[in-house]
Amino acid sequence: MYPEWNQLATHRNPPAILKTKLQLPVKILTGPGPTNCSERVLQSLKNQVLGHLHPEVCQLMDEIKAGLQYVFQTNNRLTLALSASGHGGMEACLTNLLEPGETILVVKSGIWGERAADMATRIGVHAEVIETEHTSAVTLEQLETALHRHNPVAVFMVHAESSTGLKQPLEGFGDLIHKYNALFIVDTVASLCGEPFFMDSWGVDATYTGSQKVLGAPPGLSPISFSPRAEKKLLQRKTKPSSYYLDMTLLGNYWKCFGNESRVYHHTISATLLYSLREALAEIAEEGLRASWTRHASAAARLRRGLELRGLRSYVKIPQYQLSTIISIELPPGVDDTIIVQRAMKNYNVEISRGLGPTVGKVLRVGLLGTNATFGKVDLVLRALEILPSKL
């Protein structure tokens, strides 16, 4: 059989490493994400794969859509989950709602605003940037000045800037942005279900998140929602979105968002990831959004009190700008963050993250996301941080 094998094969023998059994450790993922999955979510992943258009999977998609409308607090019909990471959600908002030559106003409080501006310029959009301090959010007055000056088609904000630990208040911004006939795009990757968020009531036109954060599912899906105003902009484009894969008109037909009787095939979504997202949303529905918000706020408050008792300070000082999901800790002078991170993992199997982007070498970051937003996990993180600078 296959006599030409020896002449044609590049690798004649299989990799030896793949003949060994897969073995992975259990770690406490208290970094900025992903977070640990609950036992219920993990059990869902054991189900056999089903076809992406089988009736059972189509039913799951309907259930997931209802769950996403709940956690986003929206009635938007164009609500679905992308087969992508949070970056895909960001890019989907920009590529669908903006066309070459148009202008977007990006609020940059850390790395995610920076990446949004980068993505916008790649599709021929002119990106104007309002840059805030890493510990302070943009104000309505600052934004209105920029809106008047630049007349953008859309405004991009990050609700929870995970690179700095900054929370951007959103109340009132939707009305202001709509006053200037612009769309309001909000990144809720690190905040959804851990911080209050009301898409419809706050006038948000497009938002997205990541399945691996507070939602508590594995990475790989990016829930997204477009308002009627955003949907109108999408359907009135002069050109097709530059990405077929992220085209929300095609995806909307796949998810039956436009009143279509049957689903129109777009791509092969992972049934396995749908199982996990459905169960993660079910757990949030059972707990209730308000209870989830309260649990995350209580866990964050306990962590901050523990940090103060240990002589450590929050990087973001103003309470209204402090996140409940990602807590950034000011790195004391002379402390090597790499050693702290390594010892926390070695001694406690606890993940604590270094800074990201503009905060590298300045902070440590702790994520209290989903199942890890508990007093027990907070106390474990605090024990892992009990490394005196003199002992480093």
Contacts in CASP RR format, 6 or more apart in sequence:
PFRMAT RR
TARGET T0000
AUTHOR 0000-0000-0000
METHOD contacts of the structure
MODEL  1
MYPEWNQLATHRNPPAILKTKLQLPVKILTGPGPTNCSERVLQSLKNQVL
GHLHPEVCQLMDEIKAGLQYVFQTNNRLTLALSASGHGGMEACLTNLLEP
GETILVVKSGIWGERAADMATRIGVHAEVIETEHTSAVTLEQLETALHRH
NPVAVFMVHAESSTGLKQPLEGFGDLIHKYNALFIVDTVASLCGEPFFMD
SWGVDATYTGSQKVLGAPPGLSPISFSPRAEKKLLQRKTKPSSYYLDMTL
LGNYWKCFGNESRVYHHTISATLLYSLREALAEIAEEGLRASWTRHASAA
ARLRRGLELRGLRSYVKIPQYQLSTIISIELPPGVDDTIIVQRAMKNYNV
EISRGLGPTVGKVLRVGLLGTNATFGKVDLVLRALEILPSKL
5 12 0 8 1.000
6 12 0 8 1.000
25 349 0 8 1.000
26 349 0 8 1.000
27 345 0 8 1.000
27 349 0 8 1.000
27 350 0 8 1.000
27 351 0 8 1.000
28 36 0 8 1.000
28 348 0 8 1.000
28 349 0 8 1.000
28 350 0 8 1.000
28 351 0 8 1.000
28 372 0 8 1.000
28 377 0 8 1.000
28 380 0 8 1.000
29 35 0 8 1.000
29 36 0 8 1.000
29 351 0 8 1.000
29 372 0 8 1.000
30 350 0 8 1.000
30 351 0 8 1.000
30 352 0 8 1.000
30 366 0 8 1.000
30 367 0 8 1.000
30 368 0 8 1.000
30 372 0 8 1.000
30 377 0 8 1.000
30 380 0 8 1.000
30 381 0 8 1.000
31 326 0 8 1.000
31 351 0 8 1.000
31 352 0 8 1.000
31 353 0 8 1.000
31 365 0 8 1.000
31 366 0 8 1.000
31 367 0 8 1.000
31 369 0 8 1.000
32 162 0 8 1.000
32 190 0 8 1.000
32 326 0 8 1.000
32 353 0 8 1.000
32 356 0 8 1.000
32 365 0 8 1.000
32 367 0 8 1.000
32 369 0 8 1.000
33 190 0 8 1.000
33 212 0 8 1.000
33 213 0 8 1.000
33 367 0 8 1.000
33 369 0 8 1.000
34 212 0 8 1.000
34 213 0 8 1.000
34 216 0 8 1.000
34 218 0 8 1.000
34 219 0 8 1.000
35 212 0 8 1.000
35 213 0 8 1.000
35 214 0 8 1.000
35 216 0 8 1.000
35 367 0 8 1.000
35 369 0 8 1.000
35 370 0 8 1.000
35 371 0 8 1.000
35 372 0 8 1.000
36 216 0 8 1.000
36 371 0 8 1.000
36 372 0 8 1.000
37 216 0 8 1.000
37 217 0 8 1.000
37 218 0 8 1.000
37 276 0 8 1.000
37 280 0 8 1.000
37 371 0 8 1.000
38 216 0 8 1.000
38 279 0 8 1.000
38 280 0 8 1.000
38 283 0 8 1.000
38 371 0 8 1.000
40 279 0 8 1.000
40 282 0 8 1.000
40 283 0 8 1.000
41 216 0 8 1.000
41 217 0 8 1.000
41 218 0 8 1.000
41 276 0 8 1.000
41 279 0 8 1.000
41 280 0 8 1.000
41 283 0 8 1.000
43 279 0 8 1.000
44 275 0 8 1.000
44 276 0 8 1.000
44 278 0 8 1.000
44 279 0 8 1.000
45 218 0 8 1.000
45 272 0 8 1.000
45 275 0 8 1.000
45 276 0 8 1.000
47 272 0 8 1.000
47 275 0 8 1.000
49 271 0 8 1.000
49 272 0 8 1.000
50 56 0 8 1.000
50 57 0 8 1.000
50 271 0 8 1.000
51 57 0 8 1.000
51 268 0 8 1.000
51 271 0 8 1.000
52 265 0 8 1.000
52 267 0 8 1.000
52 268 0 8 1.000
52 269 0 8 1.000
52 271 0 8 1.000
53 263 0 8 1.000
53 265 0 8 1.000
54 271 0 8 1.000
57 269 0 8 1.000
57 271 0 8 1.000
57 274 0 8 1.000
58 263 0 8 1.000
60 271 0 8 1.000
60 274 0 8 1.000
60 275 0 8 1.000
60 278 0 8 1.000
61 80 0 8 1.000
61 255 0 8 1.000
61 256 0 8 1.000
61 263 0 8 1.000
61 274 0 8 1.000
62 256 0 8 1.000
63 278 0 8 1.000
63 281 0 8 1.000
64 81 0 8 1.000
64 274 0 8 1.000
64 277 0 8 1.000
64 278 0 8 1.000
64 281 0 8 1.000
65 79 0 8 1.000
65 80 0 8 1.000
65 255 0 8 1.000
65 257 0 8 1.000
67 281 0 8 1.000
67 285 0 8 1.000
68 79 0 8 1.000
68 80 0 8 1.000
68 81 0 8 1.000
68 223 0 8 1.000
68 225 0 8 1.000
68 281 0 8 1.000
69 75 0 8 1.000
69 76 0 8 1.000
69 79 0 8 1.000
69 225 0 8 1.000
70 281 0 8 1.000
70 284 0 8 1.000
70 285 0 8 1.000
70 289 0 8 1.000
71 192 0 8 1.000
71 193 0 8 1.000
71 215 0 8 1.000
71 223 0 8 1.000
71 281 0 8 1.000
71 284 0 8 1.000
71 289 0 8 1.000
72 79 0 8 1.000
72 188 0 8 1.000
72 192 0 8 1.000
72 197 0 8 1.000
72 199 0 8 1.000
72 207 0 8 1.000
72 223 0 8 1.000
72 225 0 8 1.000
73 197 0 8 1.000
73 198 0 8 1.000
73 199 0 8 1.000
73 200 0 8 1.000
73 201 0 8 1.000
73 289 0 8 1.000
74 199 0 8 1.000
74 200 0 8 1.000
74 225 0 8 1.000
74 227 0 8 1.000
75 200 0 8 1.000
76 199 0 8 1.000
76 200 0 8 1.000
76 225 0 8 1.000
76 226 0 8 1.000
76 227 0 8 1.000
76 228 0 8 1.000
76 231 0 8 1.000
77 231 0 8 1.000
77 257 0 8 1.000
77 258 0 8 1.000
77 259 0 8 1.000
78 225 0 8 1.000
78 226 0 8 1.000
78 230 0 8 1.000
78 231 0 8 1.000
78 248 0 8 1.000
78 252 0 8 1.000
78 257 0 8 1.000
78 258 0 8 1.000
79 223 0 8 1.000
79 224 0 8 1.000
79 225 0 8 1.000
79 226 0 8 1.000
79 257 0 8 1.000
80 223 0 8 1.000
80 224 0 8 1.000
80 225 0 8 1.000
80 251 0 8 1.000
80 252 0 8 1.000
80 254 0 8 1.000
80 255 0 8 1.000
80 257 0 8 1.000
81 211 0 8 1.000
81 221 0 8 1.000
81 222 0 8 1.000
81 223 0 8 1.000
81 224 0 8 1.000
81 274 0 8 1.000
81 277 0 8 1.000
82 88 0 8 1.000
82 89 0 8 1.000
82 92 0 8 1.000
82 208 0 8 1.000
82 221 0 8 1.000
82 222 0 8 1.000
82 223 0 8 1.000
82 224 0 8 1.000
82 246 0 8 1.000
82 251 0 8 1.000
83 220 0 8 1.000
83 221 0 8 1.000
83 267 0 8 1.000
83 269 0 8 1.000
83 270 0 8 1.000
83 273 0 8 1.000
84 91 0 8 1.000
84 92 0 8 1.000
84 220 0 8 1.000
84 221 0 8 1.000
84 222 0 8 1.000
84 246 0 8 1.000
85 210 0 8 1.000
85 219 0 8 1.000
85 220 0 8 1.000
85 222 0 8 1.000
86 189 0 8 1.000
86 208 0 8 1.000
86 209 0 8 1.000
86 210 0 8 1.000
86 222 0 8 1.000
87 115 0 8 1.000
88 208 0 8 1.000
88 222 0 8 1.000
88 246 0 8 1.000
89 208 0 8 1.000
89 222 0 8 1.000
89 224 0 8 1.000
89 246 0 8 1.000
90 112 0 8 1.000
90 115 0 8 1.000
90 116 0 8 1.000
90 119 0 8 1.000
90 187 0 8 1.000
90 208 0 8 1.000
91 119 0 8 1.000
91 243 0 8 1.000
91 246 0 8 1.000
92 208 0 8 1.000
92 222 0 8 1.000
92 224 0 8 1.000
92 243 0 8 1.000
92 246 0 8 1.000
92 248 0 8 1.000
93 156 0 8 1.000
93 185 0 8 1.000
93 206 0 8 1.000
93 207 0 8 1.000
93 208 0 8 1.000
93 224 0 8 1.000
94 104 0 8 1.000
94 116 0 8 1.000
94 119 0 8 1.000
94 120 0 8 1.000
94 123 0 8 1.000
94 125 0 8 1.000
94 156 0 8 1.000
94 185 0 8 1.000
95 123 0 8 1.000
95 241 0 8 1.000
95 242 0 8 1.000
95 243 0 8 1.000
95 246 0 8 1.000
96 226 0 8 1.000
96 234 0 8 1.000
96 241 0 8 1.000
96 246 0 8 1.000
96 247 0 8 1.000
96 248 0 8 1.000
97 153 0 8 1.000
97 154 0 8 1.000
97 183 0 8 1.000
97 185 0 8 1.000
97 205 0 8 1.000
97 206 0 8 1.000
97 226 0 8 1.000
97 230 0 8 1.000
97 233 0 8 1.000
97 234 0 8 1.000
98 104 0 8 1.000
98 120 0 8 1.000
98 123 0 8 1.000
98 125 0 8 1.000
98 153 0 8 1.000
98 154 0 8 1.000
99 125 0 8 1.000
99 237 0 8 1.000
99 238 0 8 1.000
99 239 0 8 1.000
100 123 0 8 1.000
100 124 0 8 1.000
100 125 0 8 1.000
100 239 0 8 1.000
101 124 0 8 1.000
101 125 0 8 1.000
101 126 0 8 1.000
102 125 0 8 1.000
102 126 0 8 1.000
102 152 0 8 1.000
102 153 0 8 1.000
102 154 0 8 1.000
103 125 0 8 1.000
103 126 0 8 1.000
103 127 0 8 1.000
103 128 0 8 1.000
103 150 0 8 1.000
103 151 0 8 1.000
103 152 0 8 1.000
103 153 0 8 1.000
104 116 0 8 1.000
104 117 0 8 1.000
104 120 0 8 1.000
104 125 0 8 1.000
104 126 0 8 1.000
104 127 0 8 1.000
104 128 0 8 1.000
104 152 0 8 1.000
104 153 0 8 1.000
104 154 0 8 1.000
104 155 0 8 1.000
104 156 0 8 1.000
105 128 0 8 1.000
105 129 0 8 1.000
105 130 0 8 1.000
105 143 0 8 1.000
105 146 0 8 1.000
105 147 0 8 1.000
105 150 0 8 1.000
105 152 0 8 1.000
105 154 0 8 1.000
105 155 0 8 1.000
105 156 0 8 1.000
105 182 0 8 1.000
106 113 0 8 1.000
106 116 0 8 1.000
106 117 0 8 1.000
106 120 0 8 1.000
106 127 0 8 1.000
106 128 0 8 1.000
106 129 0 8 1.000
106 130 0 8 1.000
106 155 0 8 1.000
106 156 0 8 1.000
107 113 0 8 1.000
107 129 0 8 1.000
107 130 0 8 1.000
107 132 0 8 1.000
107 138 0 8 1.000
107 143 0 8 1.000
107 155 0 8 1.000
107 156 0 8 1.000
107 157 0 8 1.000
107 158 0 8 1.000
107 168 0 8 1.000
108 114 0 8 1.000
108 117 0 8 1.000
108 129 0 8 1.000
108 130 0 8 1.000
108 131 0 8 1.000
108 132 0 8 1.000
109 131 0 8 1.000
109 132 0 8 1.000
109 133 0 8 1.000
109 134 0 8 1.000
109 137 0 8 1.000
109 138 0 8 1.000
109 158 0 8 1.000
109 161 0 8 1.000
109 164 0 8 1.000
109 166 0 8 1.000
109 168 0 8 1.000
110 134 0 8 1.000
110 158 0 8 1.000
110 161 0 8 1.000
110 163 0 8 1.000
110 164 0 8 1.000
110 166 0 8 1.000
110 357 0 8 1.000
110 358 0 8 1.000
111 161 0 8 1.000
111 163 0 8 1.000
111 356 0 8 1.000
111 357 0 8 1.000
111 358 0 8 1.000
112 158 0 8 1.000
112 161 0 8 1.000
112 162 0 8 1.000
112 163 0 8 1.000
112 187 0 8 1.000
112 189 0 8 1.000
113 129 0 8 1.000
113 156 0 8 1.000
113 158 0 8 1.000
113 161 0 8 1.000
113 187 0 8 1.000
116 127 0 8 1.000
116 156 0 8 1.000
116 158 0 8 1.000
116 187 0 8 1.000
117 127 0 8 1.000
117 129 0 8 1.000
120 126 0 8 1.000
120 127 0 8 1.000
120 156 0 8 1.000
121 127 0 8 1.000
123 242 0 8 1.000
128 146 0 8 1.000
128 150 0 8 1.000
128 152 0 8 1.000
130 138 0 8 1.000
130 142 0 8 1.000
130 143 0 8 1.000
130 146 0 8 1.000
132 138 0 8 1.000
132 142 0 8 1.000
134 161 0 8 1.000
134 164 0 8 1.000
134 166 0 8 1.000
134 315 0 8 1.000
134 358 0 8 1.000
134 359 0 8 1.000
135 164 0 8 1.000
135 166 0 8 1.000
135 315 0 8 1.000
135 316 0 8 1.000
135 317 0 8 1.000
135 318 0 8 1.000
135 321 0 8 1.000
136 166 0 8 1.000
136 318 0 8 1.000
136 321 0 8 1.000
137 166 0 8 1.000
137 167 0 8 1.000
137 168 0 8 1.000
137 169 0 8 1.000
137 321 0 8 1.000
138 157 0 8 1.000
138 168 0 8 1.000
140 172 0 8 1.000
140 173 0 8 1.000
140 176 0 8 1.000
143 155 0 8 1.000
143 173 0 8 1.000
143 176 0 8 1.000
143 177 0 8 1.000
144 176 0 8 1.000
147 155 0 8 1.000
147 176 0 8 1.000
147 177 0 8 1.000
147 180 0 8 1.000
147 182 0 8 1.000
148 180 0 8 1.000
151 180 0 8 1.000
152 180 0 8 1.000
152 182 0 8 1.000
153 182 0 8 1.000
153 183 0 8 1.000
153 233 0 8 1.000
154 182 0 8 1.000
154 183 0 8 1.000
154 184 0 8 1.000
154 185 0 8 1.000
154 205 0 8 1.000
155 173 0 8 1.000
155 177 0 8 1.000
155 182 0 8 1.000
155 183 0 8 1.000
155 184 0 8 1.000
155 185 0 8 1.000
156 185 0 8 1.000
156 186 0 8 1.000
156 187 0 8 1.000
157 168 0 8 1.000
157 170 0 8 1.000
157 173 0 8 1.000
157 184 0 8 1.000
157 185 0 8 1.000
157 186 0 8 1.000
157 187 0 8 1.000
158 168 0 8 1.000
158 186 0 8 1.000
158 187 0 8 1.000
159 167 0 8 1.000
159 168 0 8 1.000
159 170 0 8 1.000
159 186 0 8 1.000
159 187 0 8 1.000
159 188 0 8 1.000
159 190 0 8 1.000
159 191 0 8 1.000
159 195 0 8 1.000
159 197 0 8 1.000
160 166 0 8 1.000
160 167 0 8 1.000
160 168 0 8 1.000
160 187 0 8 1.000
160 188 0 8 1.000
160 189 0 8 1.000
160 190 0 8 1.000
160 191 0 8 1.000
160 195 0 8 1.000
160 323 0 8 1.000
160 325 0 8 1.000
160 326 0 8 1.000
161 167 0 8 1.000
161 168 0 8 1.000
161 190 0 8 1.000
162 189 0 8 1.000
162 190 0 8 1.000
162 326 0 8 1.000
162 356 0 8 1.000
162 365 0 8 1.000
163 355 0 8 1.000
163 356 0 8 1.000
163 357 0 8 1.000
163 358 0 8 1.000
163 359 0 8 1.000
164 315 0 8 1.000
164 316 0 8 1.000
164 328 0 8 1.000
164 358 0 8 1.000
164 359 0 8 1.000
164 363 0 8 1.000
165 315 0 8 1.000
165 316 0 8 1.000
165 322 0 8 1.000
165 323 0 8 1.000
165 326 0 8 1.000
165 327 0 8 1.000
165 328 0 8 1.000
165 365 0 8 1.000
166 316 0 8 1.000
166 321 0 8 1.000
166 323 0 8 1.000
167 191 0 8 1.000
167 195 0 8 1.000
167 316 0 8 1.000
167 320 0 8 1.000
167 321 0 8 1.000
167 322 0 8 1.000
167 323 0 8 1.000
168 321 0 8 1.000
169 320 0 8 1.000
169 321 0 8 1.000
170 186 0 8 1.000
170 197 0 8 1.000
170 202 0 8 1.000
170 204 0 8 1.000
171 202 0 8 1.000
172 202 0 8 1.000
173 184 0 8 1.000
173 202 0 8 1.000
174 184 0 8 1.000
174 202 0 8 1.000
174 203 0 8 1.000
174 204 0 8 1.000
175 203 0 8 1.000
177 183 0 8 1.000
177 184 0 8 1.000
178 184 0 8 1.000
178 203 0 8 1.000
178 229 0 8 1.000
183 205 0 8 1.000
183 206 0 8 1.000
183 229 0 8 1.000
183 230 0 8 1.000
183 233 0 8 1.000
184 203 0 8 1.000
184 204 0 8 1.000
184 205 0 8 1.000
184 206 0 8 1.000
185 204 0 8 1.000
185 205 0 8 1.000
185 206 0 8 1.000
185 207 0 8 1.000
186 204 0 8 1.000
186 206 0 8 1.000
186 207 0 8 1.000
187 207 0 8 1.000
187 208 0 8 1.000
188 197 0 8 1.000
188 207 0 8 1.000
188 208 0 8 1.000
188 209 0 8 1.000
189 208 0 8 1.000
189 209 0 8 1.000
189 210 0 8 1.000
189 213 0 8 1.000
190 213 0 8 1.000
190 214 0 8 1.000
190 323 0 8 1.000
190 325 0 8 1.000
190 326 0 8 1.000
190 369 0 8 1.000
191 197 0 8 1.000
191 209 0 8 1.000
191 214 0 8 1.000
191 323 0 8 1.000
191 325 0 8 1.000
192 209 0 8 1.000
192 210 0 8 1.000
192 213 0 8 1.000
192 214 0 8 1.000
192 215 0 8 1.000
192 223 0 8 1.000
193 214 0 8 1.000
193 215 0 8 1.000
193 284 0 8 1.000
193 289 0 8 1.000
193 292 0 8 1.000
193 293 0 8 1.000
193 370 0 8 1.000
194 214 0 8 1.000
194 292 0 8 1.000
194 293 0 8 1.000
194 296 0 8 1.000
194 324 0 8 1.000
194 325 0 8 1.000
194 369 0 8 1.000
194 370 0 8 1.000
194 373 0 8 1.000
195 293 0 8 1.000
195 296 0 8 1.000
195 323 0 8 1.000
195 324 0 8 1.000
195 325 0 8 1.000
196 293 0 8 1.000
197 207 0 8 1.000
199 207 0 8 1.000
199 225 0 8 1.000
199 227 0 8 1.000
200 227 0 8 1.000
203 227 0 8 1.000
204 227 0 8 1.000
205 226 0 8 1.000
205 227 0 8 1.000
205 229 0 8 1.000
205 230 0 8 1.000
206 224 0 8 1.000
206 225 0 8 1.000
206 226 0 8 1.000
206 227 0 8 1.000
206 230 0 8 1.000
207 224 0 8 1.000
207 225 0 8 1.000
208 222 0 8 1.000
208 223 0 8 1.000
208 224 0 8 1.000
208 225 0 8 1.000
209 215 0 8 1.000
209 222 0 8 1.000
209 223 0 8 1.000
209 224 0 8 1.000
210 219 0 8 1.000
210 220 0 8 1.000
210 221 0 8 1.000
210 222 0 8 1.000
210 223 0 8 1.000
211 217 0 8 1.000
211 218 0 8 1.000
211 219 0 8 1.000
211 220 0 8 1.000
211 221 0 8 1.000
211 222 0 8 1.000
211 223 0 8 1.000
211 273 0 8 1.000
211 276 0 8 1.000
211 277 0 8 1.000
211 280 0 8 1.000
212 218 0 8 1.000
212 219 0 8 1.000
212 220 0 8 1.000
213 325 0 8 1.000
213 369 0 8 1.000
213 370 0 8 1.000
214 292 0 8 1.000
214 296 0 8 1.000
214 325 0 8 1.000
214 369 0 8 1.000
214 370 0 8 1.000
214 373 0 8 1.000
215 223 0 8 1.000
215 277 0 8 1.000
215 280 0 8 1.000
215 281 0 8 1.000
215 284 0 8 1.000
215 370 0 8 1.000
216 280 0 8 1.000
216 369 0 8 1.000
216 370 0 8 1.000
216 371 0 8 1.000
217 273 0 8 1.000
217 276 0 8 1.000
217 277 0 8 1.000
217 279 0 8 1.000
217 280 0 8 1.000
218 273 0 8 1.000
218 276 0 8 1.000
220 270 0 8 1.000
220 273 0 8 1.000
221 270 0 8 1.000
221 273 0 8 1.000
221 274 0 8 1.000
221 277 0 8 1.000
223 277 0 8 1.000
224 248 0 8 1.000
226 234 0 8 1.000
226 248 0 8 1.000
234 248 0 8 1.000
234 249 0 8 1.000
235 249 0 8 1.000
240 247 0 8 1.000
241 247 0 8 1.000
241 248 0 8 1.000
241 249 0 8 1.000
244 250 0 8 1.000
245 267 0 8 1.000
250 264 0 8 1.000
250 266 0 8 1.000
251 257 0 8 1.000
251 266 0 8 1.000
252 258 0 8 1.000
253 260 0 8 1.000
253 263 0 8 1.000
253 264 0 8 1.000
253 266 0 8 1.000
254 263 0 8 1.000
254 264 0 8 1.000
254 265 0 8 1.000
254 266 0 8 1.000
254 267 0 8 1.000
254 269 0 8 1.000
255 263 0 8 1.000
256 262 0 8 1.000
256 263 0 8 1.000
284 292 0 8 1.000
287 295 0 8 1.000
292 370 0 8 1.000
293 324 0 8 1.000
295 373 0 8 1.000
295 374 0 8 1.000
296 324 0 8 1.000
296 325 0 8 1.000
296 368 0 8 1.000
296 370 0 8 1.000
296 373 0 8 1.000
297 324 0 8 1.000
298 375 0 8 1.000
299 324 0 8 1.000
299 368 0 8 1.000
299 373 0 8 1.000
299 374 0 8 1.000
299 375 0 8 1.000
299 377 0 8 1.000
299 378 0 8 1.000
300 322 0 8 1.000
300 323 0 8 1.000
300 324 0 8 1.000
300 325 0 8 1.000
300 327 0 8 1.000
300 368 0 8 1.000
300 373 0 8 1.000
302 375 0 8 1.000
302 378 0 8 1.000
302 379 0 8 1.000
303 327 0 8 1.000
303 366 0 8 1.000
303 368 0 8 1.000
303 378 0 8 1.000
303 381 0 8 1.000
303 382 0 8 1.000
304 314 0 8 1.000
304 322 0 8 1.000
304 327 0 8 1.000
306 382 0 8 1.000
307 313 0 8 1.000
307 314 0 8 1.000
307 327 0 8 1.000
307 329 0 8 1.000
307 382 0 8 1.000
307 385 0 8 1.000
310 382 0 8 1.000
310 385 0 8 1.000
310 386 0 8 1.000
312 329 0 8 1.000
312 330 0 8 1.000
312 332 0 8 1.000
312 385 0 8 1.000
313 329 0 8 1.000
313 330 0 8 1.000
314 322 0 8 1.000
314 327 0 8 1.000
314 328 0 8 1.000
314 329 0 8 1.000
314 330 0 8 1.000
315 328 0 8 1.000
315 329 0 8 1.000
315 330 0 8 1.000
315 359 0 8 1.000
315 362 0 8 1.000
315 363 0 8 1.000
316 322 0 8 1.000
316 323 0 8 1.000
316 328 0 8 1.000
324 368 0 8 1.000
324 373 0 8 1.000
325 367 0 8 1.000
325 368 0 8 1.000
325 369 0 8 1.000
325 373 0 8 1.000
326 365 0 8 1.000
326 366 0 8 1.000
326 367 0 8 1.000
326 368 0 8 1.000
327 365 0 8 1.000
327 366 0 8 1.000
327 367 0 8 1.000
327 368 0 8 1.000
328 355 0 8 1.000
328 359 0 8 1.000
328 363 0 8 1.000
328 364 0 8 1.000
328 365 0 8 1.000
329 363 0 8 1.000
329 364 0 8 1.000
329 365 0 8 1.000
329 366 0 8 1.000
329 385 0 8 1.000
330 362 0 8 1.000
330 363 0 8 1.000
331 337 0 8 1.000
331 361 0 8 1.000
331 362 0 8 1.000
331 363 0 8 1.000
331 364 0 8 1.000
332 389 0 8 1.000
334 389 0 8 1.000
334 392 0 8 1.000
335 389 0 8 1.000
335 392 0 8 1.000
336 392 0 8 1.000
337 354 0 8 1.000
337 355 0 8 1.000
337 361 0 8 1.000
337 363 0 8 1.000
337 364 0 8 1.000
338 354 0 8 1.000
339 387 0 8 1.000
339 392 0 8 1.000
340 352 0 8 1.000
340 364 0 8 1.000
340 385 0 8 1.000
340 387 0 8 1.000
340 392 0 8 1.000
341 352 0 8 1.000
341 353 0 8 1.000
341 354 0 8 1.000
341 364 0 8 1.000
343 384 0 8 1.000
343 387 0 8 1.000
344 350 0 8 1.000
344 351 0 8 1.000
344 352 0 8 1.000
344 381 0 8 1.000
344 384 0 8 1.000
344 385 0 8 1.000
345 351 0 8 1.000
345 352 0 8 1.000
347 384 0 8 1.000
348 380 0 8 1.000
348 383 0 8 1.000
348 384 0 8 1.000
350 380 0 8 1.000
350 381 0 8 1.000
350 384 0 8 1.000
352 364 0 8 1.000
352 365 0 8 1.000
352 366 0 8 1.000
352 381 0 8 1.000
352 384 0 8 1.000
352 385 0 8 1.000
353 364 0 8 1.000
353 365 0 8 1.000
353 366 0 8 1.000
353 367 0 8 1.000
354 360 0 8 1.000
354 361 0 8 1.000
354 363 0 8 1.000
354 364 0 8 1.000
354 365 0 8 1.000
355 361 0 8 1.000
355 362 0 8 1.000
355 363 0 8 1.000
355 364 0 8 1.000
355 365 0 8 1.000
356 365 0 8 1.000
359 365 0 8 1.000
364 385 0 8 1.000
366 381 0 8 1.000
368 377 0 8 1.000
368 378 0 8 1.000
END
